[in-house]
Amino acid sequence: MINSFYACGDALGEYQFTHIGGYEAELAVKNLLLPFKTRRDYTKAVWTTYTEPQVAHSGYTEKSAKETGKFGKTVSKSFSEVDRSIIEEDTKGFVKLVLDPKGKIIGATVVSKEAGEIISLLSLAIAEKLKISALQKFIYPYPTKSEMLKLLALDHLQNSVAPWQRKFMKKWLSRPVNNGAGKEHQKNRR
């Protein structure tokens, strides 16, 4: 039997991707040369299948998260709600995130023409154990398909607040803003 700590690539038979083989080769070399041994960790593995549309994935699936007791919830959004997709008339596809009970991103699936480009940022979020709220803190170039991640985070935030908070924020955001600069204009309107 092959000791998986000293083998890599297709010999292991799990993930048959060049970049995963490279990752496994690094571990095999480290385990041969260094006194402490490193185990493979596929929880951050990322892959893309270059079909039309592309399918990309990193981390846990909903099923594997449930099986390991790490599942909190999933959030997803269609590219039909992203301006760049609408402009390009390429609205097929979606992003689905798997969150743990604390809101950390532990898995991601992207189906889109550019899924392989978008999955990298999500893979980093998984590796760094970021919460979904971290995705709204980036400034995304507009219009890009990666802006989908901010929209997902904002949807999640909106759906996670209590109804009274949503009502308060809606009222607060719709209030007229007057910092004193328009007082003369307001007097003239009366």
N, C-alpha and C positions, 0 to 999 in steps of 0.2 A: 504494500500500500504506500502511496506517495505521501510523505509528510508535507502538509500544505504550507508549513513555515519555510520550506526550502525550495518550493516549486513555484512556477508562475505561468501566467498566460493560459493558453488553451489546454495545457496539461491538467489544470485544476477543474476545468469544465464548468465553472460557475458563470462568470461574466466574460464573454468572448469579444472583448473590445481592445483595441490597441492600447489605449490610454490606461485601461485597468491592468493589462499585462505589464505596462511600464511601472505602475504603482506596485504590483506584486513583485516585479524584478528588484525594485529598490529595497523592499522588505526582505527578500531572499538574500540579497548581498549583505544587508545590515545584520541579518541573523547568522550568516556565515562568518562575518568578520568581528562582530562585537559580542561582548560577554552577555549582555542582556538581550532577551528575545522580544520581538515585536509581533503582535498578532494583527492579522488583517482586520480591517474595520470597513465593512461595506455600507454602513449606515449613511455615509456621505458620498457613496459612489454616484457618479453622474454618467448618463449615456444619452445618445441621440440616435434615432433611427431616421435616416434621410429619405423618407418617403414624401409624398405630396398629399397632405401637409406633413411636416416633420413631427415626430413624437419624441419628447425629451423627458427624462425623469431623474430625480435625485432623492435620496433618503428613503423614508418609509412610504409604503402605500397605505391606504386606509385599512386594508385587510391585515397587513403585517403589524401596523400600529395597534390594532385591536388585539391581535394574537399575543403581543408582548405587553399589553396593559399600558401602553403609552398614549393611547388615543384620547383626544379631547373633543375635537370636531373637525369638520372640513369646511372650507370656504372656496367658492369658485365663481368665475365670471367669464362671460363670453367676450370674444374679441369684437362682436357686433356693437359693443358699447365703447369702443376705443376709437378716437378721432382718426388716427393714422390708418387703421384698418378700414374705416368708412371711406376715407379719401382714396385709398388704393383699391377699393371694392374687393377686399380680401377679408371678409368678416368670419370666415370659417375658423373654428378652433376655440380654445378656452385655456384658462389656467386654473388648476385645482391645487390648493394647499392643504396639507395635513398638519394640524396643530395638536400639541400636547395639552393637557388640562390647564396649564399656565399661559397658553397662547404662544408658545415658542413654535417656530416652524420646524417640523421634523421630516417633512416630505413635500415634494412638489412634482406635478406633472404639467407639461405644457404641450399643447397641440396647436401648431401654427406653422405658417410658412417659415418663420424665423425662430422656431422653438429652440434650436441649438444655441442661438445667440442669447436668448432670454434666460435659459436654465442656469447659466453660470452665476448670475447674481443671486439666484435662489439657492444654489449650492453653497455659496459663501454664507448666506443667511443661516443655512442649516449648520454648517461647520462652526460658525461663531455663536450658535444657539440664540439667535435673535428672535425677538417676539415679532409678530406680524405688524405691530405698531411702528417698528423701526423702518418698515418700507415706506411709510408716509413721510419720513424725515428727509429722504433724498430729494434733490431737485432734479427732476427728469427733463431731458430735452423735449421740447414740444414741436411738432407732434411725432412721437415715436410709439412703437408697440410696447416698449418696456414701461411706458406710463401706466399700463394695465396694473402693475404691481401697486402703485400708489392708489389707484381706484379700488383695488381689492382691499387694501388696508383701511381706506376711508369707509367703505361699505361695512367692514367688520366693526370699526369703531362706532359707526352710526347704529348698527344693530345690537351693539353691546351696552348702550346706555339706556337708562330707564325712560319710559314714555314722558314723565314729567320733565326730565332733563332735555329730551328732544324738543319738547314744546317750549321750554324756557330759551334754549339756544336759537330756535327758529324765530321767536319773538325778539330776542336780543339782536340777532343778526339783521333783522328787517327794520330795526329802529332807524330813524333819521339821525345821521351823524352831523353834529353842529359843534364846531370847535371855535366859534366866535367870528370866523372870517366872513360868514354870510349874513351877519345881523343886519347890515344896511340893506342888503338885497331883500331880506324877509320883511323889513319895515316898509319898503317900497311896494311890496306885493299886497299889503293890506289895504 
